[in-house]
């Protein structure tokens, strides 16, 4: 059996372990929270190096994307470089393939309609999803500046998102990651709902679950949530807020939806193929077909 560990900057209260089958092979996956401690996470990755088949970076992106350009977050690079033998992935290879395709599927099947307005709480860490919404004519508001930097400036077009990304990301990726994203217990503390009106104006709220949870208002009547990394309790909580539907980009396995870093690490562990390799999209397609059949 292959073994994958996701070392997460998130709270350890969300730790879990499960077995999944992917491309015909059993994989034990484990999520271990570091409660926002970067040095502890680096040491954990160093210890796991050579002991597991793949490592996921959880609670942190290694890359943010604007159009075809990737910008590497300095703190994430330092974590990834703690391993020299075991591959370390952050889920960006799935976000640019799997997530694009599944949103395309939802649009084609009428689950999501171009007449809906979309709030992408953070688009530069899920550029594939954001670009798909924009290109299908959805009214999209990207909240990267609002929720990432507390600058109350909504981004309303794909061109503006790309332009701002290319201007801001070279410097933003140098910042401590805790200034860009909730880590540790900030993922489960009381929400910061100062920008609640953007949630109320949207039909679809899409993107990273912890950003959504951190900033969403108490009531979300008839909203559709597009996200992942949710537990059964997370889904129960959001349905109690009046949410009409929660759809996740990764499948529900053992009661929860795994982060893209976990699924990506599992694929790398089973196939030995990395996201930057030419064969990667075909591997992702095969895995999606298999997991889709199992979910039916």
C-alpha positions in Angstrom: 0.0 0.0 0.0 1.2 3.5 -0.9 1.4 6.1 1.9 0.7 9.8 1.5 0.9 12.4 4.3 -0.4 16.0 4.0 1.5 18.3 6.2 -0.9 21.2 6.8 -0.4 24.6 8.3 -4.0 24.3 9.4 -5.3 23.4 12.8 -4.5 19.9 14.1 -8.2 19.6 15.2 -9.0 18.6 11.6 -6.5 15.8 11.4 -7.7 12.5 9.8 -6.5 9.3 8.2 -8.3 7.1 5.6 -7.6 4.6 2.8 -8.6 5.3 -0.8 -8.3 3.4 -4.0 -7.0 5.3 -6.9 -6.2 3.8 -10.3 -6.5 0.3 -8.9 -4.1 0.8 -6.0 -4.8 1.3 -2.3 -3.4 4.5 -0.8 -3.3 5.4 2.9 -3.7 9.1 3.2 -3.1 11.1 6.4 -3.5 14.8 7.2 -1.4 16.2 10.0 -2.0 19.8 11.1 0.9 22.0 12.3 -1.3 24.7 13.9 0.3 27.5 11.8 3.9 26.6 12.8 6.1 26.8 9.7 9.2 25.5 11.4 7.4 22.6 12.8 5.9 21.8 9.4 9.4 22.0 7.8 10.8 19.6 10.4 7.8 17.2 9.8 8.5 17.2 6.1 12.2 16.6 6.7 11.3 13.6 8.9 8.9 12.1 6.4 11.3 12.5 3.5 12.1 9.0 2.2 9.6 7.4 4.5 6.4 7.9 2.5 5.6 7.9 -1.2 4.4 11.5 -1.5 3.9 14.5 0.7 1.2 17.1 0.3 1.5 20.8 1.3 -1.8 21.5 3.1 -3.0 24.9 4.2 -0.6 26.6 1.9 -0.2 27.1 -1.8 3.2 26.8 -3.3 2.2 28.6 -6.5 -0.3 31.4 -7.3 -1.1 31.9 -11.0 -1.9 34.8 -13.3 -2.7 33.5 -16.8 0.3 31.3 -17.8 2.7 32.6 -15.2 3.2 30.9 -11.8 4.6 32.8 -8.8 6.1 30.7 -6.0 5.4 31.6 -2.4 8.6 31.8 -0.5 7.4 30.1 2.6 6.0 27.2 0.6 9.3 26.8 -1.3 11.2 26.5 2.0 8.8 23.8 3.1 9.0 21.8 -0.1 12.8 22.0 -0.1 12.9 20.2 3.3 12.4 16.9 1.3 15.1 15.7 -1.1 13.8 12.2 -1.9 10.0 12.2 -1.6 8.0 14.4 -4.0 6.2 17.3 -2.4 3.1 18.7 -4.2 0.6 21.4 -3.3 -2.4 20.6 -5.4 -1.8 23.2 -8.1 -1.6 20.5 -10.7 -5.1 19.4 -10.0 -6.5 22.9 -9.8 -5.3 23.6 -13.3 -6.8 20.3 -14.7 -9.3 18.5 -12.6 -11.0 21.6 -11.3 -11.3 23.2 -14.7 -12.8 20.1 -16.1 -15.3 19.5 -13.3 -16.6 23.1 -13.5 -17.0 22.5 -17.3 -19.0 19.4 -16.5 -21.2 21.2 -14.1 -21.9 23.9 -16.6 -22.7 21.4 -19.4 -25.0 19.4 -17.1 -26.9 22.5 -15.9 -25.7 22.3 -12.3 -24.2 25.8 -12.7 -25.8 28.3 -15.1 -24.1 31.3 -16.7 -26.9 33.5 -15.5 -25.6 33.0 -11.9 -23.3 35.5 -10.3 -20.2 34.1 -8.8 -18.0 35.2 -5.8 -14.5 33.7 -6.1 -13.1 34.3 -2.6 -9.6 33.8 -4.0 -9.1 33.4 -7.7 -5.3 33.5 -8.1 -4.9 30.2 -6.2 -7.6 28.7 -8.3 -7.0 30.4 -11.6 -8.3 27.4 -13.7 -11.7 27.6 -11.9 -11.9 31.3 -12.2 -10.9 31.4 -15.8 -13.6 28.8 -16.6 -16.3 30.8 -15.0 -15.2 34.0 -16.8 -14.9 32.4 -20.2 -18.4 30.9 -19.9 -19.9 34.3 -19.4 -20.6 34.2 -15.6 -20.7 37.5 -13.8 -17.6 36.9 -11.6 -16.3 38.9 -8.7 -12.8 37.9 -7.5 -12.2 38.7 -3.9 -8.4 38.2 -3.7 -7.7 41.8 -2.5 -10.7 41.9 -0.3 -10.2 38.7 1.6 -6.4 38.2 1.2 -5.3 41.8 1.9 -8.4 43.5 3.4 -8.4 46.0 0.5 -12.1 46.5 -0.4 -11.6 46.3 -4.1 -13.6 43.7 -6.1 -12.0 42.4 -9.4 -14.7 42.0 -12.0 -13.0 40.9 -15.2 -10.5 38.2 -16.2 -8.3 40.9 -17.8 -8.2 42.9 -14.6 -7.5 39.8 -12.6 -4.5 38.9 -14.8 -3.2 42.5 -14.8 -3.4 42.9 -11.0 -1.9 39.4 -10.5 1.1 40.2 -12.6 1.6 43.5 -10.8 1.1 42.3 -7.2 2.1 38.6 -7.1 5.9 39.1 -7.4 5.8 41.0 -4.1 2.9 39.2 -2.4 4.7 35.8 -2.6 7.5 37.2 -0.5 5.2 37.9 2.4 4.8 35.6 5.4 2.0 33.2 4.4 0.1 33.9 7.5 -0.6 37.4 6.1 -2.2 35.9 3.0 -4.3 33.1 4.4 -5.8 31.9 7.7 -3.6 29.3 9.4 -3.8 27.3 12.6 -6.8 28.0 14.8 -7.7 31.0 12.6 -9.4 28.4 10.4 -11.9 27.6 13.1 -12.3 30.9 15.0 -15.3 33.2 14.8 -15.8 34.6 11.2 -14.6 38.0 10.1 -17.8 39.1 8.3 -17.0 42.7 7.5 -17.4 42.1 3.8 -20.6 40.1 4.1 -22.4 42.0 1.4 -20.3 40.3 -1.4 -21.6 37.0 -0.2 -25.2 38.1 -0.1 -25.0 39.5 -3.7 -23.7 36.2 -5.2 -25.6 33.2 -6.3 -22.5 31.0 -6.2 -19.7 31.2 -3.6 -16.6 29.4 -4.9 -13.0 28.7 -3.8 -11.0 27.8 -0.8 -13.2 26.5 2.0 -11.3 28.2 4.9 -11.5 31.6 3.1 -15.3 31.0 2.7 -15.8 29.9 6.3 -13.6 32.7 7.7 -15.6 35.5 5.9 -19.1 34.2 5.2 -22.1 35.7 7.1 -24.3 33.7 9.4 -27.1 33.3 6.8 -26.4 32.2 3.2 -30.0 31.7 2.0 -30.2 29.6 -1.3 -26.5 30.0 -2.1 -24.5 27.3 -4.0 -21.1 26.6 -2.5 -18.3 25.3 -4.7 -15.3 24.2 -2.7 -13.6 21.2 -1.2 -11.7 20.1 2.0 -14.9 19.8 3.9 -16.0 17.5 6.7 -19.5 16.2 7.4 -19.7 18.8 10.2 -18.6 21.6 7.8 -21.4 20.6 5.4 -23.9 20.3 8.2 -23.0 23.8 9.5 -23.3 25.4 6.1 -26.6 23.7 5.3 -27.9 25.1 8.6 -27.1 28.6 7.3 -29.6 28.2 4.5 -27.2 27.0 1.8 -29.1 25.4 -1.1 -26.3 23.1 -2.3 -22.7 22.3 -1.5 -20.7 20.8 -4.5 -17.1 19.8 -4.1 -14.4 19.5 -6.7 -13.0 16.4 -5.1 -15.1 13.4 -4.2 -16.4 12.5 -0.7 -14.3 9.7 0.6 -14.7 8.4 4.2 -17.1 11.2 5.1 -15.0 14.1 3.9 -13.6 15.7 0.8 -9.9 15.8 0.6 -7.8 18.8 -0.4 -6.3 18.9 -3.9 -2.9 18.5 -2.3 -3.9 15.1 -0.9 -5.4 13.8 -4.1 -2.5 15.1 -6.2 0.0 13.4 -3.8 -2.0 10.2 -4.1 -1.8 10.3 -7.9 2.0 11.0 -7.7 2.5 8.1 -5.3 0.7 5.6 -7.5 2.0 6.7 -10.9 5.4 8.3 -10.2 4.3 11.1 -12.6 4.7 14.7 -11.5 2.2 17.5 -12.4 4.8 19.2 -14.6 5.2 16.1 -16.8 3.5 15.7 -20.2 1.6 12.6 -19.1 -0.1 14.4 -16.1 -3.4 15.4 -17.8 -4.0 11.9 -19.0 -3.4 10.5 -15.5 -5.8 13.0 -14.0 -8.5 12.1 -16.6 -8.2 8.4 -15.8 -8.4 9.1 -12.0 -11.5 11.3 -12.5 -13.3 8.7 -14.6 -12.6 6.0 -11.9 -13.7 8.1 -9.0 -16.7 9.4 -10.8 -17.9 5.8 -11.4 -17.4 5.0 -7.8 -19.4 8.0 -6.6 -22.5 7.0 -8.7 
